[in-house]
Amino acid sequence: MIHDIAIVGAGMAGASLAAAIGARASVVILEGEAAPGYHATGRSAAFWSETYGGPGIQPLTSASGPLLRDYLSPLGSLHVGRTEDAGKADAFQRAFADTAVPLSRVDPATYIPGLRDNWTVGVLEPSCAYIDVAALHAAELARAHATVVTDAALQGATRAGGVWTIETRAGPFRARILIDAAGAWADGVAARAGVRPLGLQPYRRTMAQLRTDPGAPAGLPHVADLSGRFYFKPEPGGRLWLSPHDETPTDPCDAAAEELDVAIAIDRFERVVDWRVAAVERRWAGLRTFAPDRLPVYGFDAHTPGFFWCAGQGGFGIQTAPAGALIAASLLLGTAPDPAVAAIDVARYAPDRF
Ligand SMILES: Cc1cc2nc3c(=O)[nH]c(=O)nc-3n(C[C@H](O)[C@H](O)[C@H](O)COP(=O)(O)OP(=O)(O)OC[C@H]3O[C@@H](n4cnc5c(N)ncnc54)[C@H](O)[C@@H]3O)c2cc1C
């Protein structure tokens, strides 16, 4: 059987693109692991923030908001700094001044009990929300009219007569279009298909679940450092998820948290609030994979016909997934963009920019 499309990778990128394609093409999703979502998608910090990733990502995040409404719940984000960081707060607000993202200057001590002296600068982003990532990912896979084949790592692909023959651990598959949604492995998958890699780089990001004394108070927002050295967010049961905001360049792998990164995160946290860390209940790490300009890549490869990129989702691949998938689907199928993304300049995400 020849499929119209084979998607490599059943993480959020592959799942949401398959859902956006829907019944308009016959699609097979080839996933290397035993279950979809094992890598970055299953390890995210699970928030939606219109400022996260900067102004080049904001149009995708904002357009995704209404499409994610069934999976979002209120959180809010407070961007904090020391007194000497006032200039960073100004620059941060200026970066989003031309957007509809609501940002206002506040006293952070009003929102964070036990905040240490000198953390006097605060910018509130009330629209920030929790994302139910597992529910979203499952719903996208269910919405896709696709066959999902697990334990099917792509090993090589060749194209002849307009058809790709894809060798996988689960046997060969044939498709007219090959979509690379392989996250940290996207450049490697391209190389195995004879396509020039784009310079996508995975970076390790560490998370720890803490029990603190006192526990995270009700109504605590997501708290992010204006200098990019930590963030933490409340979780059920008074727990916190804390990250040192690390970005360690790493080869594609099954990433694990390093003790040192967890220790750095706690050290930074303890310099912000006077709460005691009672336990590190859980720690994990995942890979955030960026193109050289830190924008995602949606579109057909400039040199190899029939090869389509849906990669480089970095640290925002969940919150941008619906808009990114609609853009990618219209480029792929040659259809007019969905009204939800029609105002977005897609050229800035094209693979031929490299
Ligand atoms: C710690 C952390 C916190 C994050 N927090 C957030 C957040 O709060 N909000 C947000 O929006 N984003 C967040 N992100 C980013 C987000 O998780 C990613 O951008 C997103 O999950 C990327 O999805 P993906 O499908 O591209 O990659 P993945 O989920 O990694 O999926 C790629 C899939 O391709 C498969 N694959 C690889 N090679 C092959 C092969 N040869 N053959 C077949 N299959 C293959 C893999 O097994 C994998 O399942 C975070 C990431 C991390 C690591």
The ligand as an SDF file (V2000), in Angstrom:
LIG
                    3D

 53 58  0  0  0  0  0  0  0  0999 V2000
   11.4730   20.0080   30.4290 C   0  0  0  0  0  0  0  0  0  0  0  0
   10.6710   20.5680   29.2930 C   0  0  0  0  0  0  0  0  0  0  0  0
    9.6820   21.5040   29.5570 C   0  0  0  0  0  0  0  0  0  0  0  0
    8.8840   21.9890   28.5150 C   0  0  0  0  0  0  0  0  0  0  0  0
    7.8400   22.8240   28.8170 N   0  0  0  0  0  0  0  0  0  0  0  0
    7.0190   23.2270   27.8190 C   0  0  0  0  0  0  0  0  0  0  0  0
    5.8770   24.0150   28.1230 C   0  0  0  0  0  0  0  0  0  0  0  0
    5.5960   24.3240   29.2870 O   0  0  0  0  0  0  0  0  0  0  0  0
    5.0740   24.4210   27.0820 N   0  0  0  0  0  0  0  0  0  0  0  0
    5.3470   24.0760   25.7860 C   0  0  0  0  0  0  0  0  0  0  0  0
    4.6260   24.4750   24.8740 O   0  0  0  0  0  0  0  0  0  0  0  0
    6.4200   23.3020   25.4870 N   0  0  0  0  0  0  0  0  0  0  0  0
    7.2460   22.8760   26.4680 C   0  0  0  0  0  0  0  0  0  0  0  0
    8.3370   22.1000   26.1680 N   0  0  0  0  0  0  0  0  0  0  0  0
    8.6300   21.8220   24.7670 C   0  0  0  0  0  0  0  0  0  0  0  0
    7.7500   20.7250   24.1980 C   0  0  0  0  0  0  0  0  0  0  0  0
    7.7090   19.6400   25.0910 O   0  0  0  0  0  0  0  0  0  0  0  0
    8.3190   20.2990   22.8400 C   0  0  0  0  0  0  0  0  0  0  0  0
    8.5100   21.4360   22.0030 O   0  0  0  0  0  0  0  0  0  0  0  0
    7.3950   19.3430   22.1230 C   0  0  0  0  0  0  0  0  0  0  0  0
    7.0290   18.2790   22.9440 O   0  0  0  0  0  0  0  0  0  0  0  0
    8.0820   18.8140   20.8760 C   0  0  0  0  0  0  0  0  0  0  0  0
    7.2390   17.8520   20.2940 O   0  0  0  0  0  0  0  0  0  0  0  0
    7.8110   16.9190   19.1540 P   0  0  0  0  0  0  0  0  0  0  0  0
    6.6860   16.0570   18.7070 O   0  0  0  0  0  0  0  0  0  0  0  0
    8.5210   17.7530   18.1590 O   0  0  0  0  0  0  0  0  0  0  0  0
    8.9700   16.0670   19.8770 O   0  0  0  0  0  0  0  0  0  0  0  0
    8.8750   14.7000   20.7210 P   0  0  0  0  0  0  0  0  0  0  0  0
    7.7920   14.7310   21.6940 O   0  0  0  0  0  0  0  0  0  0  0  0
   10.2440   14.4270   21.2170 O   0  0  0  0  0  0  0  0  0  0  0  0
    8.4620   13.6610   19.6300 O   0  0  0  0  0  0  0  0  0  0  0  0
    9.3570   13.2250   18.6100 C   0  0  0  0  0  0  0  0  0  0  0  0
    9.0520   11.7620   18.3900 C   0  0  0  0  0  0  0  0  0  0  0  0
    9.8250   11.2920   17.2780 O   0  0  0  0  0  0  0  0  0  0  0  0
   10.1700    9.9610   17.5690 C   0  0  0  0  0  0  0  0  0  0  0  0
   11.3170    9.5790   16.7330 N   0  0  0  0  0  0  0  0  0  0  0  0
   12.5820   10.0570   16.8090 C   0  0  0  0  0  0  0  0  0  0  0  0
   13.3520    9.4530   15.8840 N   0  0  0  0  0  0  0  0  0  0  0  0
   12.5580    8.5820   15.2240 C   0  0  0  0  0  0  0  0  0  0  0  0
   12.7890    7.6550   14.1610 C   0  0  0  0  0  0  0  0  0  0  0  0
   14.0070    7.5050   13.5910 N   0  0  0  0  0  0  0  0  0  0  0  0
   11.7390    6.9110   13.7240 N   0  0  0  0  0  0  0  0  0  0  0  0
   10.5060    7.0480   14.2880 C   0  0  0  0  0  0  0  0  0  0  0  0
   10.2370    7.9000   15.2990 N   0  0  0  0  0  0  0  0  0  0  0  0
   11.2570    8.6630   15.7610 C   0  0  0  0  0  0  0  0  0  0  0  0
   10.5030    9.9610   19.0440 C   0  0  0  0  0  0  0  0  0  0  0  0
   10.4410    8.6710   19.6060 O   0  0  0  0  0  0  0  0  0  0  0  0
    9.4450   10.9010   19.5840 C   0  0  0  0  0  0  0  0  0  0  0  0
    8.3020   10.2290   20.0560 O   0  0  0  0  0  0  0  0  0  0  0  0
    9.1300   21.5800   27.1800 C   0  0  0  0  0  0  0  0  0  0  0  0
   10.1390   20.6520   26.9170 C   0  0  0  0  0  0  0  0  0  0  0  0
   10.8830   20.1390   27.9570 C   0  0  0  0  0  0  0  0  0  0  0  0
   11.9500   19.1080   27.6480 C   0  0  0  0  0  0  0  0  0  0  0  0
  1  2  1  0
  2  3  1  0
  2 52  2  0
  3  4  2  0
  4  5  1  0
  4 50  1  0
  5  6  2  0
  6  7  1  0
  6 13  1  0
  7  8  2  0
  7  9  1  0
  9 10  1  0
 10 11  2  0
 10 12  1  0
 12 13  2  0
 13 14  1  0
 14 15  1  0
 14 50  1  0
 15 16  1  0
 16 17  1  0
 16 18  1  0
 18 19  1  0
 18 20  1  0
 20 21  1  0
 20 22  1  0
 22 23  1  0
 23 24  1  0
 24 25  2  0
 24 26  1  0
 24 27  1  0
 27 28  1  0
 28 29  2  0
 28 30  1  0
 28 31  1  0
 31 32  1  0
 32 33  1  0
 33 34  1  0
 33 48  1  0
 34 35  1  0
 35 36  1  0
 35 46  1  0
 36 37  1  0
 36 45  1  0
 37 38  2  0
 38 39  1  0
 39 40  1  0
 39 45  2  0
 40 41  1  0
 40 42  2  0
 42 43  1  0
 43 44  2  0
 44 45  1  0
 46 47  1  0
 46 48  1  0
 48 49  1  0
 50 51  2  0
 51 52  1  0
 52 53  1  0
M  END
$$$$
